[in-house]
Amino acid sequence: MLTNANSKPRLTSKIKQSEQQQFDGRSGFTPDSSSKNKQVIYSISARRFTLGSFLYQNTLFQVLSFEHGINSSIMNTMINQLLTALDHYSKILLVRFDLHVYTETPNNSLVSKYRKTLLRYFDKHYQSKVWFFWVREQTPRSDKAHYHCFILLNGHKAKSGWGAFQQVQKACYMYPDTSARLPESASYKVERKGLKGLDSAILRISYLAKNYSKELTPNKVKRFQTSSSRA
């Protein structure tokens, strides 16, 4: 695996095997209390997801497969953000969480305010650069959006997914109309050397790229966004 100081870690061309294997949803810190054939993602339990593939540059990654497909722009942006973080730090901690909003959400103003507060808290807590990614979703029966998110932290300083989640909750205290929860399979460690853990992290966050429940996003309102702190 080749890297240099001025570019993202380069991916060698490879084809993943066993594309129809079932993803068992194991977590970096959440115990896998289910059997290997039981999948739990978000609040969907005991449901199987077949695997598909996604081509990023010259590399084929396994991703979750959905009836309505996945959004290529979201997948490309997420993978690019992961590689950007790995170019910055040789070890990265990825933590997935969900942000719920309890007021009508015609735009993303609340999550934008939340993002600024969260990045400021992480800056102070870890004294390192932080990356934040969110996607907006809304079901036909609700006038409120919810957000699936992940953060990327300096893995040399951030050792615990649960510890990082305390900062996520702390930011929610500033905005009473929000709450955060950890889904199962929420924490992943990724290393630049050999890109260890990258495949599992990409497989997990591919859930965020599903097309379903993004169709109700109003025109001119962003469906996803990536940002980082200044540290």
C-alpha positions in Angstrom: 0.0 0.0 0.0 1.6 3.2 -1.1 1.2 6.6 0.5 3.0 9.9 0.4 2.8 13.1 2.4 0.8 15.0 -0.2 -1.9 12.5 -1.1 -4.5 10.3 0.4 -3.5 6.6 1.0 -3.7 5.0 -2.4 -5.9 1.9 -2.9 -4.7 -1.1 -4.8 -7.2 -2.6 -7.1 -8.8 -5.6 -5.5 -12.1 -7.5 -5.8 -13.9 -8.6 -2.6 -14.9 -12.2 -2.3 -18.2 -13.7 -1.1 -20.4 -10.8 -2.2 -23.6 -12.7 -1.0 -22.2 -13.3 2.5 -24.4 -11.8 5.2 -23.0 -8.8 7.2 -23.2 -9.8 10.9 -23.1 -6.3 12.2 -20.3 -6.8 14.7 -19.2 -3.7 16.6 -16.0 -2.2 17.7 -17.2 -1.9 21.2 -20.9 -3.0 21.3 -21.1 -6.7 22.2 -22.5 -8.9 19.4 -25.2 -10.7 21.3 -26.9 -12.0 18.2 -26.0 -15.0 16.1 -23.9 -14.7 13.0 -27.1 -14.7 10.9 -28.8 -11.9 12.7 -28.4 -8.4 11.5 -29.1 -5.3 13.5 -28.6 -1.9 11.9 -30.4 1.2 13.4 -33.7 -0.2 14.7 -34.0 -3.0 12.1 -33.6 -6.3 13.9 -33.4 -9.9 12.8 -33.3 -8.9 9.1 -30.8 -10.0 6.5 -28.9 -7.7 4.1 -27.3 -9.1 1.1 -24.1 -7.5 -0.1 -23.4 -5.6 -3.2 -20.3 -3.8 -4.5 -19.2 -0.2 -5.1 -16.3 0.9 -7.2 -14.3 3.7 -5.8 -11.5 4.7 -8.2 -9.9 1.3 -9.0 -11.1 -0.5 -5.8 -14.2 -2.6 -5.4 -15.7 -2.5 -1.9 -18.5 -4.5 -0.4 -21.5 -2.5 0.6 -25.0 -3.2 1.9 -27.5 -3.8 -0.9 -30.9 -2.1 -0.9 -34.0 -2.4 -3.0 -33.8 1.3 -4.0 -30.1 1.3 -4.5 -27.4 3.6 -3.0 -26.4 7.1 -3.8 -23.0 7.2 -5.5 -22.2 10.8 -4.5 -22.7 9.9 -0.8 -20.6 6.8 -1.1 -17.8 8.6 -2.9 -17.8 11.5 -0.4 -17.7 9.2 2.7 -14.8 7.1 1.3 -13.0 10.2 0.4 -13.4 11.6 3.9 -12.1 8.4 5.4 -9.0 8.5 3.3 -8.5 12.2 4.0 -8.6 11.5 7.7 -6.1 8.6 7.3 -3.8 10.9 5.4 -3.9 13.2 8.5 -3.5 10.5 11.2 -2.2 7.0 10.8 -5.0 5.7 13.1 -8.6 6.8 13.0 -11.6 6.0 15.2 -14.9 6.1 13.4 -18.1 6.4 15.6 -21.6 6.1 14.1 -24.5 7.8 15.8 -28.1 8.9 15.0 -29.4 12.3 15.6 -33.2 12.8 16.1 -35.0 16.1 15.9 -38.3 16.7 17.6 -39.5 19.9 15.7 -40.5 20.3 12.1 -37.4 20.4 9.9 -38.0 22.2 6.6 -34.2 22.8 6.4 -31.0 21.7 8.1 -30.4 24.8 10.2 -30.6 22.9 13.5 -28.1 20.2 12.5 -25.8 23.0 11.2 -25.8 24.6 14.6 -25.3 21.2 16.3 -22.4 20.5 14.0 -20.5 23.6 15.0 -21.0 22.9 18.7 -20.0 19.3 18.4 -16.8 20.1 16.5 -15.9 22.7 19.0 -16.3 20.2 21.9 -14.2 17.6 20.1 -11.5 20.1 19.3 -11.3 21.0 23.0 -11.5 17.4 24.2 -9.0 15.7 21.9 -6.9 18.7 20.7 -7.0 17.1 17.2 -8.7 17.5 13.9 -12.2 16.0 13.7 -14.4 15.1 10.7 -18.2 15.0 10.8 -20.5 13.5 8.2 -24.3 13.4 8.2 -27.2 12.4 5.9 -30.7 13.6 6.2 -33.6 11.2 6.0 -37.4 11.6 6.4 -40.2 9.0 6.3 -43.5 9.7 4.5 -45.4 9.6 7.8 -43.3 12.3 9.5 -42.7 16.0 9.1 -39.4 15.7 11.0 -36.1 14.7 9.6 -33.6 12.5 11.3 -29.9 12.2 10.6 -27.5 9.3 10.4 -24.0 10.5 11.2 -20.4 9.5 11.8 -17.3 11.2 13.2 -13.7 10.5 12.5 -11.2 11.1 15.3 -7.5 10.9 15.8 -7.1 7.3 16.8 -3.9 8.0 18.8 -6.0 10.1 21.2 -9.5 8.8 20.9 -9.5 5.3 22.3 -13.1 4.7 23.1 -16.3 5.0 21.0 -18.3 5.4 24.2 -16.1 8.1 25.4 -16.5 10.0 22.1 -20.3 9.6 22.3 -20.3 11.5 25.6 -19.3 14.6 23.6 -22.1 13.8 21.1 -24.6 13.8 24.0 -23.1 16.9 25.5 -23.7 18.8 22.3 -27.4 17.7 22.4 -27.8 19.3 25.8 -27.3 22.7 24.0 -30.2 21.9 21.7 -33.2 20.4 23.6 -35.0 19.5 20.4 -32.4 16.9 19.6 -31.3 13.6 21.0 -28.6 11.1 20.0 -28.3 7.4 20.1 -25.7 4.8 19.3 -26.9 2.2 16.8 -25.5 -1.3 17.1 -22.1 -1.7 15.4 -21.1 1.9 16.1 -17.3 2.0 16.5 -14.5 1.1 14.1 -10.7 1.5 14.2 -9.0 2.1 10.9 -5.2 2.2 10.3 -3.2 3.6 7.5 -0.8 0.7 7.5 -2.4 -1.9 5.2 -5.6 0.1 5.5 -6.6 -2.3 8.3 -10.3 -2.0 9.2 -11.2 0.2 6.2 -13.3 -2.5 4.5 -15.4 -3.1 7.6 -15.9 0.7 8.2 -17.0 1.3 4.6 -19.4 -1.7 4.7 -21.0 -0.3 7.9 -21.4 3.3 6.8 -22.7 2.3 3.4 -26.1 2.2 5.2 -26.0 6.0 5.1 -26.0 6.0 1.3 -29.3 4.2 0.8 -31.7 6.1 -1.5 -34.8 5.2 0.5 -36.2 7.9 2.8 -34.1 10.7 1.2 -36.7 11.4 -1.5 -38.8 13.7 0.8 -35.9 16.2 1.3 -37.2 19.6 0.1 -35.7 21.1 -3.0 -32.5 23.1 -2.4 -32.0 21.4 1.0 -28.9 19.3 1.3 -29.3 15.6 1.7 -25.8 15.2 3.2 -22.8 17.2 4.2 -19.2 16.7 5.3 -17.2 19.1 7.4 -14.1 19.2 9.7 -12.7 21.3 12.5 -9.7 23.6 12.1 -7.4 21.8 14.5 
